[in-house]
Amino acid sequence: MSDTTKNITAMANAIRALAMDAVQQANSGHPGAPMGMADMAVALWGRHLRHHPAQPQWADRDRFVLSNGHASMLIYALLHLSGYELSIDDIKQFRKLHSKTPGHPEVGITTGVETTTGPLGQGIANAVGMALAEKQLAAEFNRDGHAIVNHYTYAFLGDGCMMEGISHEAAALAGAWKLNKLIALYDDNGISIDGQVAPWFVDDTPKRFQAYGWNVIDMVDGHDVDDIDGAIASAKLSQDKPTLIVCKTAIGKGSPNRANTAKAHGEPLGGDEIKLTREALGWPHDPFVIPEEVYADWDAKADGDLLVTDWNQRFDAYKAAFPELAAEFTRRMAGELPENFAEIAVQAVASAHDKAETVASRKASQIALEFFTAAVPEMLGGSADLTGSNLTNTKSTHAFRVDDEGKVVMTEGKPGRHINYGVREFGMAAVMNGVALHGGFIPYAGTFLTFSDYSRNAIRMAALMKQRVVHVFTHDSIGLGEDGPTHQSIEHAASLRLIPGLDVWRPADTTETAVAWTMALANKNRPSALLLSRQNLPYAPKQDADVITQGAYVLAEPSEVGLKKKPVAVIIATGSEVQLAMHAQAELAKQGVPVRVVSMPSTNVFDRQPLDYKKSVLPVGLPRIAVEAGVTDFWWKYGVAAVVGIDTYGESAPAGDLFKHFGFTTQNVVDTVKVALGLAKHRR
């Protein structure tokens, strides 16, 4: 059916009706934004968005991100109306337990939702990551006459997204990378929860985005579908800039008494106001009733069939001309590792085991990365302006650059795979989430562990969305020394371990680091954080490197330090403190006290192991003493008798002096064990 025969007013009002009805039935939610953005949605979804409701994971689909995720009923209405697997009964279950229509959109819960949004500003940053992935994949896989990667990333965002600092970080990156296939539509309604935003939001947003290197189309009537349509068409002509379309709208459009007020933002309109709104819109239908002709106007399945059929034919031609590239593209978009990954991992771990080097674990990470990045081309690395400290660069990962025309610069025939994110930790983390969500890449990037605080909410979102994103956090303790407490991580390891679905690794040497990388890459459904030292760590001999994959293992029994007795206590340690535990074990052996040393590089992974294994590592009845240069509270969950830790902020001094100052000495660990065993009195 041609667009000219469609009733675009009815299409928009269907969104408004579903939004106000669902919010009213749930007795909670945000009707105003969906009602205000309905015409924007008609213009984009009705005239431009390339997608297929029956094949929602089609590789070359356009991506749509609702950054202002509180407007979730907008995307639910769009998915339902255009033919996705989201029924009217699902709409009626809005915000109910276990429904497909939760309060904010969640990827993996609702078919057609590309990313989980709600924390404002992160959606637009995800969209930047998706557009980056598209640009990279197109440069890597497209060939003359064969454009198999050729799609746009669209985002809706509101005033709240614009105010959040992460939108500044992400927008600046999008401009620097010349992401011309990123088009953001700004719902400029001037209203937030507290009312008119004018007193506290005085940015000249168009000029700000122009300064970032964006193409800006300002003063678009957000309730004129043709005007919005023309702006989108113009944006698609850009060759070297992302585009911001500023749509002037009225929040709660159609509501006689709530439009343009904060009342429309986050509460039901109420039965009386909904009745008045129906009359004002000329929408006589009962709640949740959509006329068949409106469904027909919205139905995107037929157009989707044509789009996918055309792409499949083009991909078949590509496959015939470039069979190896086609197979590689298919593998990567499916999120599968190379067939020989297990072999690669064995080589990486064996190399670390054989070298047995005394190096910082950040250097051990780079050694492992040399293996993995050479063999796993989907690894897309980077750093927040700390490449030389994080050591996330390798010989295989040249710097990603674009030329003046916006084209990706090729090095040895390939795009660069090391991203300079600049000093933008939060933006970096959310962009990586977008890259992972798009598919085709495994993103990883580094900063100092202390700055994980900047990234934390995006890390949490990666865990919530079950995305394979790897965070490399170096300078993981007071061991960085003279930079002082602002840079010394105290509570960060414990804090990150509390995020459900995130695997945190704090390796003690080269082998544990290589295993941590192996596990991070192999797990499709979890993000990982690798906490790495600045200072050198000695290699700890192991009988079997495979046990590291269990998260914790017995590193040394008393017999290994010349004492043929069963252990009477267990020292649990992580990272740089494992060496301290080993020294204490040796000293205790001299005094006739047999102890076991357990290295626990990943508490999260260990906690998922069968109970029998956990008991074999930490036997019931043996006193346990934890040693880690961080807060002590975390360790009581393991039933420890004592913790050698640090519950204050650090100090500025050489690392060796700091470890001694804070009690990370062999003698203090020995004394702590003896006190736990009743062999000595506690010393203050």
C-alpha positions as CSV (number, residue, x, y, z in Angstrom):
1,M,0.0,0.0,0.0
2,S,1.4,3.4,-0.9
3,D,2.1,5.9,1.8
4,T,-0.3,8.4,0.2
5,T,-3.3,6.1,1.0
6,K,-2.4,5.7,4.6
7,N,-4.1,7.6,7.3
8,I,-1.1,9.0,9.1
9,T,-3.2,10.8,11.7
10,A,-4.8,7.6,12.7
11,M,-1.5,5.8,12.8
12,A,-0.1,8.4,15.3
13,N,-3.3,8.4,17.3
14,A,-3.2,4.6,17.7
15,I,0.2,5.1,19.5
16,R,-1.3,7.7,21.7
17,A,-4.3,5.6,22.5
18,L,-2.3,2.5,23.4
19,A,0.1,4.6,25.5
20,M,-2.6,6.2,27.6
21,D,-4.7,3.0,27.9
22,A,-1.7,0.8,29.0
23,V,-0.5,3.4,31.5
24,Q,-3.9,3.8,32.9
25,Q,-4.5,0.1,33.3
26,A,-1.1,-0.4,34.9
27,N,-1.7,2.7,37.1
28,S,1.9,3.8,36.5
29,G,4.1,4.8,33.6
30,H,4.8,7.7,31.3
31,P,2.1,8.5,28.7
32,G,3.4,12.0,27.8
33,A,6.5,11.2,25.8
34,P,4.9,8.5,23.6
35,M,2.0,10.8,22.9
36,G,4.3,13.6,22.0
37,M,6.6,11.5,19.8
38,A,3.9,9.6,18.0
39,D,4.2,11.7,14.8
40,M,8.0,11.3,14.9
41,A,7.5,7.5,15.1
42,V,5.1,7.6,12.1
43,A,7.7,9.4,10.0
44,L,10.6,7.1,10.9
45,W,8.9,3.7,11.3
46,G,6.4,4.3,8.6
47,R,8.7,5.8,5.9
48,H,12.3,5.1,6.6
49,L,13.1,2.3,9.1
50,R,14.3,-0.9,7.3
51,H,13.3,-3.8,9.4
52,H,11.3,-7.0,9.3
53,P,9.0,-8.0,12.2
54,A,9.2,-11.7,11.2
55,Q,13.0,-11.6,11.2
56,P,14.0,-9.2,14.0
57,Q,17.6,-10.3,14.0
58,W,18.2,-9.8,10.3
59,A,21.8,-8.6,10.1
60,D,21.4,-5.5,7.9
61,R,18.3,-4.1,9.6
62,D,18.3,-0.5,10.8
63,R,18.8,-0.2,14.5
64,F,16.3,1.8,16.5
65,V,17.1,3.0,20.1
66,L,14.6,4.6,22.4
67,S,17.1,6.4,24.6
68,N,14.4,8.0,26.7
69,G,13.3,4.6,27.8
70,H,10.6,5.8,30.2
71,A,8.6,6.3,26.9
72,S,8.5,2.5,26.6
73,M,4.9,2.4,25.5
74,L,6.0,4.1,22.3
75,I,8.2,1.2,21.2
76,Y,5.8,-1.4,22.5
77,A,3.0,0.2,20.4
78,L,5.3,0.4,17.4
79,L,6.3,-3.3,17.7
80,H,2.7,-4.4,18.2
81,L,1.3,-2.3,15.4
82,S,3.9,-3.2,12.8
83,G,3.6,-6.9,13.3
84,Y,6.2,-8.1,15.8
85,E,5.5,-10.9,18.3
86,L,3.8,-8.6,20.8
87,S,0.1,-9.1,21.1
88,I,-2.5,-6.7,22.4
89,D,-2.7,-9.0,25.5
90,D,1.0,-8.3,26.0
91,I,0.2,-4.5,25.8
92,K,-2.5,-5.0,28.4
93,Q,0.2,-6.6,30.7
94,F,2.3,-3.5,30.6
95,R,4.4,-3.3,33.8
96,K,3.1,-6.6,35.1
97,L,5.3,-9.4,36.5
98,H,6.9,-11.5,33.8
99,S,5.3,-9.6,31.0
100,K,6.9,-8.8,27.6
101,T,6.2,-5.1,28.3
102,P,8.2,-4.2,31.3
103,G,8.3,-0.6,32.6
104,H,11.4,0.2,30.6
105,P,12.4,-1.6,27.3
106,E,14.6,-4.6,27.9
107,V,16.6,-6.4,25.2
108,G,16.0,-10.1,25.3
109,I,12.6,-9.7,26.9
110,T,10.7,-8.0,24.1
111,T,11.4,-9.0,20.5
112,G,12.5,-6.0,18.5
113,V,14.0,-4.1,21.4
114,E,17.7,-3.5,20.5
115,T,18.9,-2.3,23.9
116,T,17.8,-1.9,27.4
117,T,17.1,1.8,28.2
118,G,16.0,3.8,31.1
119,P,19.1,5.3,32.7
120,L,19.0,8.5,30.6
121,G,21.7,9.2,28.1
122,Q,23.0,5.6,27.8
123,G,20.7,4.8,24.9
124,I,22.2,7.5,22.7
125,A,25.6,6.2,23.7
126,N,24.6,2.7,22.8
127,A,23.4,4.0,19.4
128,V,26.9,5.6,18.9
129,G,28.4,2.1,19.5
130,M,26.0,0.5,17.1
131,A,26.8,3.1,14.4
132,L,30.5,2.5,15.1
133,A,30.1,-1.2,14.6
134,E,28.2,-0.7,11.4
135,K,31.0,1.6,10.1
136,Q,33.7,-0.9,11.1
137,L,31.9,-3.9,9.6
138,A,31.2,-2.1,6.4
139,A,34.8,-1.2,6.0
140,E,36.0,-4.7,6.7
141,F,33.5,-6.7,4.8
142,N,32.0,-4.7,1.9
143,R,33.5,-5.0,-1.5
144,D,32.9,-3.2,-4.7
145,G,29.4,-4.0,-5.9
146,H,28.7,-5.9,-2.7
147,A,27.5,-3.8,0.1
148,I,26.2,-6.3,2.6
149,V,26.6,-4.0,5.6
150,N,24.6,-0.8,4.8
151,H,22.2,0.3,7.5
152,Y,21.4,3.2,9.7
153,T,21.2,3.6,13.5
154,Y,18.3,5.8,14.7
155,A,17.7,7.1,18.2
156,F,15.0,9.0,19.9
157,L,16.1,11.0,22.9
158,G,14.7,13.7,25.1
159,D,15.7,16.6,27.4
160,G,16.8,14.2,30.2
161,C,19.2,12.4,27.8
162,M,20.6,15.7,26.7
163,M,21.3,16.8,30.3
164,E,23.1,13.6,31.3
165,G,26.8,14.0,30.9
166,I,27.2,10.8,29.1
167,S,25.3,12.2,26.1
168,H,28.1,14.9,25.8
169,E,30.8,12.2,25.9
170,A,29.1,10.0,23.3
171,A,28.1,12.8,21.0
172,A,31.6,14.1,20.9
173,L,32.9,10.6,19.9
174,A,30.2,10.3,17.2
175,G,31.4,13.6,15.7
176,A,35.0,12.6,15.9
177,W,34.3,9.3,14.2
178,K,32.1,11.0,11.5
179,L,29.3,8.4,12.0
180,N,27.2,9.7,9.2
181,K,24.8,6.8,9.5
182,L,23.7,7.8,13.0
183,I,20.6,9.9,13.0
184,A,19.2,11.1,16.4
185,L,15.7,12.7,16.7
186,Y,15.5,15.0,19.7
187,D,12.1,15.2,21.3
188,D,12.4,18.9,22.3
189,N,9.4,19.4,24.5
190,G,10.9,21.4,27.3
191,I,9.3,19.5,30.1
192,S,10.7,17.1,32.7
193,I,9.4,15.8,36.0
194,D,10.1,19.0,37.8
195,G,8.3,21.1,35.1
196,Q,9.5,23.5,32.5
197,V,13.3,22.8,32.1
198,A,14.1,26.4,31.1
199,P,15.4,27.5,34.5
200,W,17.9,24.7,34.7
201,F,18.6,23.6,31.1
202,V,19.9,26.6,29.2
203,D,22.2,24.8,26.7
204,D,22.0,25.9,23.1
205,T,21.7,22.2,22.0
206,P,21.9,22.8,18.2
207,K,25.2,24.8,18.6
208,R,26.6,22.2,21.0
209,F,26.1,19.4,18.5
210,Q,27.4,21.5,15.7
211,A,30.5,22.0,17.8
212,Y,30.8,18.2,18.2
213,G,30.9,17.9,14.4
214,W,27.3,16.9,13.9
215,N,24.9,18.0,11.1
216,V,22.0,19.7,12.8
217,I,18.5,20.1,11.4
218,D,16.7,22.5,13.8
219,M,13.2,23.8,14.3
220,V,11.4,20.7,12.8
221,D,7.7,20.5,13.6
222,G,7.6,17.3,15.6
223,H,3.9,16.9,14.8
224,D,4.2,17.3,11.1
225,V,5.0,13.9,9.6
226,D,6.0,15.3,6.3
227,D,8.4,17.8,7.9
228,I,10.0,15.1,10.0
229,D,10.2,12.8,6.9
230,G,12.0,15.5,4.9
231,A,14.5,16.0,7.8
232,I,15.3,12.3,7.9
233,A,15.7,12.1,4.2
234,S,18.1,15.1,4.3
235,A,20.0,13.5,7.2
236,K,20.6,10.3,5.2
237,L,22.4,12.3,2.6
238,S,25.2,13.2,5.0
239,Q,28.5,11.5,4.1
240,D,30.7,12.7,7.0
241,K,28.6,13.7,9.9
242,P,26.0,12.2,12.3
243,T,22.8,14.1,12.3
244,L,20.6,15.6,15.1
245,I,17.1,16.5,14.1
246,V,15.5,18.8,16.7
247,C,11.8,18.1,16.8
248,K,9.6,20.7,18.6
249,T,6.8,18.7,20.3
250,A,4.2,19.0,22.9
251,I,4.4,16.4,25.7
252,G,1.1,14.6,26.1
253,K,-0.1,15.7,22.6
254,G,-3.9,15.4,22.3
255,S,-4.6,15.7,26.0
256,P,-6.7,18.9,26.5
257,N,-5.6,19.5,30.1
258,R,-2.2,17.6,30.4
259,A,-0.4,18.5,27.2
260,N,2.6,20.7,27.7
261,T,2.6,20.0,31.5
262,A,4.8,17.9,33.8
263,K,1.6,16.1,34.8
264,A,1.7,14.3,31.5
265,H,5.2,13.0,32.1
266,G,5.1,10.2,34.7
267,E,1.5,9.4,35.8
268,P,-1.7,8.1,34.2
269,L,-3.9,10.7,32.6
270,G,-6.9,9.5,34.5
271,G,-10.2,8.2,33.2
272,D,-11.9,11.6,32.7
273,E,-8.9,13.1,30.9
274,I,-8.6,10.0,28.7
275,K,-12.2,10.4,27.7
276,L,-11.6,14.1,26.8
277,T,-8.4,13.1,24.9
278,R,-10.3,10.5,22.8
279,E,-12.8,13.2,21.9
280,A,-10.0,15.7,21.1
281,L,-8.2,13.2,18.9
282,G,-11.3,12.0,17.2
283,W,-10.5,8.5,18.4
284,P,-13.9,6.8,19.3
285,H,-12.6,3.3,19.9
286,D,-12.7,1.5,23.2
287,P,-9.5,0.9,25.2
288,F,-7.0,-1.4,23.4
289,V,-9.1,-1.5,20.3
290,I,-7.3,-0.7,17.0
291,P,-9.2,-0.7,13.7
292,E,-8.1,-3.2,11.1
293,E,-7.4,-0.4,8.6
294,V,-4.9,1.1,11.1
295,Y,-3.2,-2.3,11.6
296,A,-3.0,-2.6,7.8
297,D,-1.4,0.9,7.5
298,W,1.2,-0.1,10.1
299,D,1.9,-3.6,9.0
300,A,5.6,-3.9,8.0
301,K,5.8,-7.6,7.2
302,A,5.3,-7.3,3.5
303,D,7.9,-4.6,3.1
304,G,10.2,-6.6,5.4
305,D,9.8,-9.6,3.2
306,L,11.0,-7.6,0.2
307,L,14.0,-6.1,2.1
308,V,15.2,-9.4,3.5
309,T,14.7,-11.2,0.2
310,D,16.7,-8.6,-1.6
311,W,19.5,-8.7,1.0
312,N,19.6,-12.5,0.9
313,Q,20.0,-12.5,-2.8
314,R,22.8,-9.9,-2.5
315,F,24.4,-11.9,0.2
316,D,24.3,-15.1,-1.9
317,A,26.1,-13.2,-4.6
318,Y,28.6,-12.0,-2.1
319,K,29.0,-15.5,-0.8
320,A,29.7,-16.8,-4.3
321,A,32.3,-14.1,-4.9
322,F,33.9,-14.1,-1.4
323,P,33.0,-17.4,0.3
324,E,35.6,-17.0,3.2
325,L,34.5,-13.5,4.0
326,A,30.8,-14.5,3.9
327,A,31.5,-17.4,6.3
328,E,33.4,-15.0,8.6
329,F,30.7,-12.5,8.6
330,T,28.0,-15.1,9.4
331,R,30.1,-16.5,12.2
332,R,30.8,-13.1,13.8
333,M,27.2,-11.9,13.6
334,A,26.1,-15.1,15.3
335,G,28.5,-14.3,18.1
336,E,30.5,-17.5,17.7
337,L,34.2,-17.6,18.4
338,P,36.6,-19.1,15.7
339,E,36.4,-22.9,15.5
340,N,40.0,-23.1,16.8
341,F,39.4,-20.9,19.8
342,A,40.0,-23.6,22.3
343,E,43.4,-24.3,20.6
344,I,44.2,-20.6,20.7
345,A,43.3,-20.4,24.4
346,V,45.5,-23.4,25.2
347,Q,48.4,-21.8,23.4
348,A,47.9,-18.5,25.2
349,V,47.7,-20.2,28.6
350,A,50.6,-22.5,27.8
351,S,52.7,-19.6,26.7
352,A,52.0,-17.8,30.0
353,H,52.7,-21.0,32.0
354,D,56.0,-21.7,30.1
355,K,57.3,-18.1,30.4
356,A,56.5,-18.0,34.1
357,E,57.5,-14.3,34.0
358,T,57.6,-11.8,36.8
359,V,55.6,-9.1,35.3
360,A,52.7,-6.9,36.2
361,S,49.4,-8.5,35.5
362,R,48.6,-5.6,33.1
363,K,51.6,-6.7,31.1
364,A,50.5,-10.3,31.4
365,S,47.2,-9.2,29.9
366,Q,48.9,-7.6,27.0
367,I,50.9,-10.8,26.4
368,A,47.6,-12.8,26.3
369,L,46.0,-10.2,24.1
370,E,48.8,-10.6,21.5
371,F,47.6,-14.2,21.1
372,F,43.9,-13.5,21.1
373,T,43.8,-10.3,19.0
374,A,45.8,-12.0,16.3
375,A,43.5,-15.0,16.1
376,V,40.1,-13.4,17.0
377,P,39.5,-10.6,14.5
378,E,36.3,-9.5,16.2
379,M,38.1,-8.2,19.2
380,L,37.8,-4.4,19.2
381,G,40.0,-2.8,21.9
382,G,40.6,0.6,23.3
383,S,41.4,2.8,26.3
384,A,40.2,6.0,27.9
385,D,43.4,7.9,27.2
386,L,45.5,5.4,29.1
387,T,46.7,3.0,26.4
388,G,50.3,3.1,27.6
389,S,49.2,2.3,31.1
390,N,46.4,-0.2,30.4
391,L,48.4,-2.0,27.7
392,T,45.3,-2.8,25.7
393,N,47.1,-2.2,22.4
394,T,48.7,-5.1,20.4
395,K,50.6,-5.6,17.1
396,S,47.3,-6.7,15.6
397,T,45.2,-3.7,16.7
398,H,46.2,-0.6,14.8
399,A,44.5,2.7,15.8
400,F,41.0,3.3,14.4
401,R,40.9,6.4,12.3
402,V,38.7,8.1,9.8
403,D,39.8,10.5,7.0
404,D,38.4,14.0,6.2
405,E,35.7,12.5,4.1
406,G,34.5,10.2,6.9
407,K,35.9,7.0,5.4
408,V,37.6,4.5,7.7
409,V,41.4,4.5,7.2
410,M,42.6,1.0,6.3
411,T,45.9,-0.3,7.6
412,E,47.2,-3.4,5.8
413,G,43.8,-3.7,4.2
414,K,41.9,-3.6,7.4
415,P,40.3,-1.0,9.7
416,G,42.0,-0.2,12.9
417,R,40.9,-2.1,16.0
418,H,42.1,0.1,18.8
419,I,39.8,2.9,19.8
420,N,41.1,6.0,21.4
421,Y,38.0,6.9,23.5
422,G,39.7,9.9,25.2
423,V,39.0,10.7,28.8
424,R,35.4,9.4,28.6
425,E,35.1,6.3,30.8
426,F,31.3,6.3,31.1
427,G,30.8,7.1,27.4
428,M,33.3,4.4,26.5
429,A,31.5,1.7,28.6
430,A,28.1,2.5,27.1
431,V,29.5,2.7,23.5
432,M,31.0,-0.7,24.1
433,N,27.6,-2.0,25.1
434,G,26.2,-0.7,21.8
435,V,29.0,-2.4,19.9
436,A,28.3,-5.7,21.6
437,L,24.5,-5.3,21.0
438,H,25.0,-4.6,17.3
439,G,27.0,-7.8,16.8
440,G,30.1,-8.6,14.9
441,F,32.6,-7.5,17.6
442,I,33.7,-8.3,21.1
443,P,34.5,-4.9,22.6
444,Y,37.1,-4.5,25.3
445,A,38.8,-1.3,26.7
446,G,40.8,-0.1,29.7
447,T,41.1,2.5,32.3
448,F,42.3,2.6,36.0
449,L,40.2,0.5,38.4
450,T,39.5,3.6,40.5
451,F,37.7,5.1,37.5
452,S,35.4,2.2,37.2
453,D,33.1,4.4,39.3
454,Y,32.6,6.6,36.2
455,S,31.7,3.5,34.2
456,R,29.7,1.6,36.8
457,N,26.1,2.1,35.5
458,A,27.1,1.1,32.0
459,I,28.9,-2.0,33.4
460,R,25.7,-2.8,35.3
461,M,23.7,-2.4,32.1
462,A,26.0,-4.8,30.3
463,A,25.4,-7.4,33.0
464,L,21.6,-6.7,32.9
465,M,21.6,-7.2,29.1
466,K,24.0,-10.2,29.3
467,Q,26.5,-8.7,26.8
468,R,30.0,-9.9,26.2
469,V,32.0,-6.8,27.1
470,V,35.4,-6.9,28.7
471,H,36.6,-4.1,31.0
472,V,40.4,-4.0,31.6
473,F,40.9,-2.2,34.9
474,T,44.6,-1.6,35.7
475,H,46.3,-0.1,38.8
476,D,44.1,-2.2,41.0
477,S,45.2,-1.3,44.5
478,I,47.5,0.8,46.7
479,G,50.3,-0.8,44.6
480,L,50.2,2.2,42.2
481,G,52.0,4.1,45.0
482,E,52.7,7.8,44.7
483,D,49.5,8.9,42.9
484,G,47.8,8.6,46.2
485,P,44.3,7.8,47.5
486,T,42.5,9.5,44.6
487,H,43.9,6.8,42.3
488,Q,44.2,3.9,44.7
489,S,41.4,1.3,44.5
490,I,40.1,0.3,47.9
491,E,36.4,-0.6,47.6
492,H,36.2,-1.1,43.9
493,A,36.9,-4.8,43.6
494,A,34.3,-5.7,46.2
495,S,31.8,-3.2,44.7
496,L,32.1,-4.7,41.2
497,R,31.8,-8.2,42.5
498,L,28.3,-7.3,43.8
499,I,27.0,-6.6,40.3
500,P,24.9,-9.7,39.4
501,G,26.0,-11.2,36.1
502,L,29.4,-9.6,36.0
503,D,32.5,-11.8,36.3
504,V,35.3,-10.0,38.1
505,W,38.8,-11.5,37.8
506,R,41.8,-10.4,39.8
507,P,44.6,-12.6,38.5
508,A,47.8,-13.3,40.4
509,D,50.2,-14.0,37.5
510,T,50.6,-14.6,33.8
511,T,48.7,-17.9,33.8
512,E,45.7,-16.7,35.8
513,T,45.6,-13.6,33.5
514,A,45.5,-15.7,30.3
515,V,42.8,-17.9,31.8
516,A,40.8,-14.8,32.8
517,W,40.9,-13.6,29.2
518,T,39.9,-17.0,27.9
519,M,36.9,-17.1,30.2
520,A,35.9,-13.5,29.3
521,L,36.0,-14.2,25.6
522,A,34.3,-17.6,25.8
523,N,31.3,-16.5,27.8
524,K,28.8,-15.1,25.3
525,N,26.3,-14.0,28.0
526,R,28.3,-12.2,30.6
527,P,30.5,-9.1,30.8
528,S,33.8,-9.4,32.6
529,A,36.1,-7.1,34.5
530,L,39.8,-7.8,34.7
531,L,41.5,-6.1,37.7
532,L,45.2,-5.9,36.9
533,S,48.3,-4.7,38.8
534,R,50.7,-1.9,38.0
535,Q,53.5,-3.6,40.0
536,N,55.3,-6.8,39.0
537,L,53.9,-10.1,40.3
538,P,56.0,-13.3,40.6
539,Y,54.8,-16.4,38.8
540,A,53.2,-19.0,41.1
541,P,53.9,-22.6,40.0
542,K,50.7,-24.6,39.4
543,Q,50.0,-28.3,38.9
544,D,47.1,-27.7,36.5
545,A,46.1,-24.4,35.0
546,D,42.6,-25.7,34.1
547,V,41.6,-25.4,37.8
548,I,41.8,-21.7,37.5
549,T,38.6,-21.8,35.4
550,Q,36.7,-22.7,38.6
551,G,37.4,-19.3,40.0
552,A,39.4,-20.5,43.0
553,Y,41.7,-23.4,43.6
554,V,44.2,-24.9,45.9
555,L,47.5,-23.3,44.9
556,A,49.8,-24.8,47.6
557,E,49.4,-27.4,50.3
558,P,51.8,-27.5,53.3
559,S,53.7,-30.4,51.7
560,E,54.8,-28.0,49.0
561,V,56.8,-26.0,51.5
562,G,58.3,-29.0,53.3
563,L,55.7,-29.7,56.0
564,K,54.0,-33.1,55.6
565,K,51.0,-32.4,57.7
566,K,47.3,-31.7,56.9
567,P,46.5,-28.0,56.8
568,V,45.0,-26.5,60.0
569,A,44.0,-23.2,58.2
570,V,43.4,-21.8,54.8
571,I,44.7,-18.5,53.5
572,I,42.6,-17.1,50.7
573,A,44.2,-14.4,48.5
574,T,43.8,-12.7,45.2
575,G,46.0,-10.8,42.7
576,S,49.1,-9.3,44.1
577,E,48.4,-10.6,47.6
578,V,48.8,-14.3,46.5
579,Q,52.6,-13.9,46.7
580,L,52.1,-12.6,50.2
581,A,50.1,-15.6,51.2
582,M,52.8,-17.9,49.7
583,H,55.5,-16.2,51.8
584,A,53.3,-16.5,54.9
585,Q,52.7,-20.2,54.3
586,A,56.5,-20.8,54.0
587,E,57.1,-18.9,57.2
588,L,54.4,-20.7,59.1
589,A,55.8,-24.0,57.9
590,K,59.1,-23.1,59.6
591,Q,57.1,-22.7,62.8
592,G,55.4,-26.1,62.3
593,V,52.0,-24.5,61.3
594,P,50.6,-26.2,58.2
595,V,48.3,-24.0,56.1
596,R,46.8,-24.2,52.6
597,V,46.9,-21.3,50.2
598,V,43.9,-20.8,47.9
599,S,44.1,-18.4,45.0
600,M,40.7,-17.0,44.2
601,P,41.0,-14.9,41.0
602,S,37.2,-14.8,40.5
603,T,34.9,-15.0,43.5
604,N,31.9,-14.8,41.1
605,V,33.0,-17.8,39.1
606,F,33.8,-19.7,42.3
607,D,30.4,-19.0,43.8
608,R,28.8,-20.7,40.8
609,Q,30.7,-24.0,41.3
610,P,29.1,-27.1,42.8
611,L,29.0,-27.3,46.6
612,D,31.3,-30.3,46.6
613,Y,34.0,-28.5,44.7
614,K,33.7,-25.4,47.0
615,K,34.1,-27.7,50.0
616,S,37.1,-29.3,48.5
617,V,38.8,-25.9,48.2
618,L,37.6,-24.4,51.5
619,P,37.0,-27.4,53.8
620,V,34.4,-27.0,56.5
621,G,36.0,-26.6,59.9
622,L,39.3,-25.1,58.9
623,P,39.7,-21.4,59.9
624,R,40.0,-19.1,56.8
625,I,42.0,-16.0,56.6
626,A,41.5,-13.7,53.6
627,V,44.2,-11.4,52.3
628,E,43.4,-8.6,49.8
629,A,44.4,-5.0,49.5
630,G,40.9,-3.7,49.7
631,V,37.9,-3.4,52.0
632,T,37.4,-6.2,54.4
633,D,33.6,-6.4,54.5
634,F,33.3,-8.4,51.3
635,W,35.2,-11.4,52.7
636,W,33.0,-12.2,55.6
637,K,30.6,-14.1,53.2
638,Y,33.2,-16.9,53.1
639,G,33.1,-17.5,56.8
640,V,36.6,-16.1,57.4
641,A,38.0,-15.8,60.8
642,A,40.0,-12.7,59.9
643,V,40.8,-10.4,57.0
644,V,44.1,-8.7,56.2
645,G,42.7,-5.8,54.2
646,I,42.4,-2.0,54.2
647,D,39.3,-0.1,55.3
648,T,40.7,3.4,54.9
649,Y,41.7,5.4,51.9
650,G,45.3,5.0,50.7
651,E,48.3,7.3,51.0
652,S,50.8,8.8,48.6
653,A,54.1,7.0,48.9
654,P,56.2,4.3,47.0
655,A,54.2,1.1,46.7
656,G,56.6,-0.9,48.9
657,D,56.2,1.6,51.7
658,L,52.4,1.6,51.4
659,F,52.1,-2.2,51.6
660,K,54.2,-2.2,54.8
661,H,52.3,0.8,56.2
662,F,49.0,-0.9,55.8
663,G,50.1,-4.3,57.1
664,F,50.5,-6.2,53.9
665,T,53.6,-8.0,55.2
666,T,54.5,-11.6,55.7
667,Q,54.8,-11.2,59.4
668,N,51.3,-9.6,59.7
669,V,49.7,-12.4,57.7
670,V,51.6,-15.0,59.8
671,D,50.5,-13.3,63.0
672,T,46.9,-13.0,61.8
673,V,46.8,-16.8,61.0
674,K,48.2,-17.6,64.4
675,V,45.7,-15.4,66.2
676,A,42.9,-17.2,64.3
677,L,44.3,-20.5,65.4
678,G,44.6,-19.4,69.0
679,L,48.4,-19.7,68.8
680,A,49.1,-16.0,69.5
681,K,47.4,-13.0,71.0
682,H,46.0,-10.3,68.8
683,R,48.4,-7.4,68.5
684,R,47.3,-3.8,68.0
